[in-house]
Amino acid sequence: MTILKTYARLWSDDLDRALPLLEELTGEQPHLRMAFEEVALAAIGDFLVIAGPAEERARYGHGSATVVVDDLDALLTTLAYAGAVITTPATPGPTGRFLYARHADGTEIEYVEWTPELVRRIIRP
């Protein structure tokens, strides 16, 4: 199992107001933009902006980062060995599959296995 990308999570009321500064700071345009349930998401550089009403954003606030891995199933073995607890089991999502895990130290992370097309487009262009 390999980590392909790690995103710092940023929380915003308005995605369109958050992106211009991040575009200037990173020198990039968003490489991923989508809606998921009641929030809007954009990935730019090493940031994942999660925008929408505070009560909707709060549903995802337990995750301190989003980590893209190449093999979610192999990750489960590593997490179990390290004493992590799966708080959201592997679930299909718009970019592939994801899960949430609470590490033994209490840190909670969202892990995502992207579709091969996204990996080709974003990680290995």
Residue pairs with C-beta under 8 A, 6 or more apart in sequence:
1 69
1 70
1 71
1 74
1 75
1 77
1 78
2 69
2 70
2 71
3 67
3 68
3 69
4 68
4 69
4 70
4 114
4 119
4 123
5 46
5 67
5 68
5 122
5 123
6 46
6 65
6 66
6 67
6 68
7 43
7 46
7 47
7 48
7 65
7 66
7 67
7 68
8 46
8 47
8 48
8 65
9 47
9 48
9 50
9 60
9 63
9 64
9 65
9 66
10 18
10 22
10 47
10 48
10 49
10 50
11 49
11 50
11 51
11 57
11 61
12 18
12 49
12 50
12 51
13 51
13 52
13 53
13 54
14 51
15 33
15 40
15 41
15 42
15 49
15 51
18 42
18 49
18 51
19 30
19 42
19 44
19 49
22 44
22 45
22 47
22 49
23 29
23 30
23 44
25 45
26 44
26 45
26 46
26 47
28 44
28 45
29 44
30 42
30 43
30 44
31 43
31 44
31 121
31 122
32 41
32 42
32 43
32 95
32 118
32 122
33 40
33 41
33 42
33 43
34 40
34 41
34 94
34 95
35 41
36 93
36 94
37 56
37 59
38 52
38 53
38 56
39 50
39 51
39 52
39 56
39 57
39 59
39 60
40 50
40 51
40 52
41 48
41 49
41 50
41 51
42 48
42 49
42 51
43 49
43 122
48 66
50 57
50 60
51 57
60 110
62 87
62 100
62 108
63 100
63 108
63 109
63 110
64 107
64 108
64 109
65 109
65 110
66 109
66 110
66 111
66 112
67 109
67 110
67 111
67 112
68 111
68 112
68 113
68 114
68 123
69 75
69 111
69 112
69 113
70 113
70 119
71 113
72 90
72 97
72 98
72 99
72 111
72 112
72 113
73 90
75 111
75 113
76 86
76 90
76 99
79 86
79 101
79 103
82 103
82 104
83 103
83 104
84 101
84 102
84 103
84 104
85 101
85 102
86 99
86 100
86 101
87 100
87 101
87 102
87 108
88 98
88 99
88 100
89 99
90 97
90 98
90 99
91 97
91 98
91 99
93 112
95 112
95 114
95 115
95 118
96 112
96 113
96 114
96 115
96 118
97 112
97 113
98 110
98 111
98 112
98 113
99 110
99 111
100 108
100 109
100 110
100 111
101 108
101 109
101 111
102 108
103 109
114 122
114 123
